[in-house]
Structures are given as C-alpha cells and as structure tokens.
Amino acid sequence: MNTAEKSRQLEQRRQRVRKRVIGTTERPRLNVFRSRSHIYAQVINDLNGSTLVAASSLDKDLRKTLKSTGSMEAAKAVGKLLADRARAANLLTVVFDRGGRLYHGRIKALAEASREGGLQF
C-alpha cells in the first residue's frame, strides 16, 4: 500500500466520521488534527462555520515547556490548554471528532487531558 492509498483511506475515514459528528451552538465540535511533528485541536461551530477556541503544539507558551512537540506529553499539554481556553469562553460540552484516526495514542491523550481540564464529551 503506497502513500497515496493511505491518504485516500484516511480521507474516507475522516468523511465517514464527519457525516455523523456535527457541532452546534450548544455542543460544538472538538476537531483534532495530528501531523508527524505537531498536534492541533480546535472547537468549531459547524452551523456558522466559525472556530471558537483553538490550541496546538505550536503555541509559544507550550513550545517553551515541551521537550518534543510530537509526543504524548505535547498532546496532553494541548488538551489541557484547549480545555482552559474553552472554559474561559464558557464552552463546557463538546462533540469529539477524532479526524479519521483511531482513538489511541496522542488522540486519546489529548481527549483525556481535555476531559480532566473540564470539557465534557
């Protein structure tokens, strides 16, 4: 299986998940994107297509404290930062969108850290 085939399969999984997961004003969607060296998370209201809160391993305050931006510790730190920002914006419940990836590893670490930070999903 080559790289193009893997990318196509990931996109199909992402579309299947997005068909079922819709963010509303009351329960916006927590979207997670994982690259090889970073992790990004954002809370999105799909009804008007706006990003309400975002955090990533590229944030300056996180990069100073992290040893590696593509690690489990980075995912946990991004999850906690996102939960803090969401609570400050008065967002407590979200719908989790894993972006076609398995609920395992860095995706799971980010989700559990944001739950510990106060988000409910």
C-alpha positions as CSV (number, residue, x, y, z in Angstrom):
1,M,0.0,0.0,0.0
2,N,1.6,3.3,-1.1
3,T,1.3,6.7,0.5
4,A,-1.4,7.9,-1.9
5,E,-3.6,5.0,-1.0
6,K,-3.1,5.6,2.7
7,S,-4.0,9.2,2.3
8,R,-7.1,8.3,0.4
9,Q,-8.2,5.9,3.1
10,L,-7.6,8.4,5.8
11,E,-9.8,11.0,3.9
12,Q,-12.6,8.4,3.6
13,R,-12.5,7.6,7.3
14,R,-12.5,11.4,8.0
15,Q,-15.6,11.9,5.9
16,R,-17.4,9.0,7.5
17,V,-16.8,10.4,10.9
18,R,-17.8,13.9,9.8
19,K,-21.0,12.6,8.4
20,R,-22.1,11.6,11.9
21,V,-20.4,14.3,14.1
22,I,-21.9,17.8,13.8
23,G,-21.1,20.7,16.0
24,T,-23.9,23.0,17.1
25,T,-24.0,26.2,19.2
26,E,-24.8,24.2,22.3
27,R,-22.3,21.4,21.6
28,P,-19.6,22.5,19.3
29,R,-17.2,20.0,17.6
30,L,-13.8,19.4,19.1
31,N,-11.7,18.6,16.0
32,V,-8.2,17.1,16.3
33,F,-5.5,17.0,13.6
34,R,-2.4,15.0,14.1
35,S,0.7,15.5,12.0
36,R,4.0,13.8,12.3
37,S,5.6,16.5,14.4
38,H,2.6,18.5,15.9
39,I,-0.9,18.2,17.1
40,Y,-3.7,20.7,16.6
41,A,-7.2,21.0,18.2
42,Q,-10.0,23.4,17.7
43,V,-13.6,23.8,18.8
44,I,-15.8,24.6,15.9
45,N,-19.4,25.7,15.5
46,D,-20.5,24.0,12.2
47,L,-23.7,25.9,11.9
48,N,-21.9,29.2,11.1
49,G,-18.5,27.7,10.3
50,S,-16.5,29.5,12.9
51,T,-13.7,28.4,15.2
52,L,-14.5,29.3,18.8
53,V,-11.3,28.1,20.5
54,A,-8.0,26.7,19.2
55,A,-4.8,25.3,20.6
56,S,-1.8,23.5,19.1
57,S,1.7,22.3,20.0
58,L,2.9,25.4,18.0
59,D,1.7,27.8,20.7
60,K,4.6,29.8,22.0
61,D,3.9,29.2,25.7
62,L,3.8,25.5,25.1
63,R,6.8,25.2,22.9
64,K,9.0,26.7,25.7
65,T,8.0,24.0,28.2
66,L,7.8,21.0,25.8
67,K,10.7,18.8,25.0
68,S,9.1,17.5,21.8
69,T,6.1,18.8,20.0
70,G,5.0,15.5,18.6
71,S,4.9,13.5,21.8
72,M,2.2,12.2,24.2
73,E,3.2,15.0,26.7
74,A,2.6,17.6,24.0
75,A,-0.8,16.1,23.3
76,K,-1.7,16.2,27.0
77,A,-0.5,19.8,27.2
78,V,-2.5,20.9,24.2
79,G,-5.6,19.1,25.7
80,K,-5.3,21.0,29.0
81,L,-4.6,24.3,27.2
82,L,-7.7,23.8,25.0
83,A,-9.9,22.9,28.0
84,D,-8.7,26.1,29.8
85,R,-9.5,28.3,26.8
86,A,-12.8,26.6,26.3
87,R,-13.8,27.1,29.9
88,A,-12.8,30.8,29.6
89,A,-15.1,31.0,26.6
90,N,-17.9,29.3,28.6
91,L,-17.9,26.1,26.5
92,L,-18.3,23.0,28.7
93,T,-19.8,20.3,26.4
94,V,-18.4,19.4,23.0
95,V,-18.7,16.6,20.4
96,F,-15.3,14.8,19.8
97,D,-14.1,14.5,16.2
98,R,-11.1,12.3,16.0
99,G,-10.4,13.2,12.4
100,G,-10.4,9.7,10.9
101,R,-7.7,8.5,13.3
102,L,-8.0,5.7,15.9
103,Y,-8.9,6.7,19.4
104,H,-5.4,5.7,20.6
105,G,-2.1,7.3,21.4
106,R,-1.8,11.1,21.0
107,I,-5.5,11.5,20.1
108,K,-6.6,9.6,23.2
109,A,-4.1,11.6,25.4
110,L,-5.4,14.9,24.1
111,A,-9.0,13.8,24.7
112,E,-8.4,12.6,28.2
113,A,-6.4,15.7,29.2
114,S,-9.2,17.9,27.9
115,R,-11.7,15.9,29.9
116,E,-9.6,16.3,33.0
117,G,-9.5,20.0,32.2
118,G,-13.3,20.2,32.4
119,L,-14.7,19.5,29.0
120,Q,-17.5,17.0,28.8
121,F,-17.9,14.6,25.8
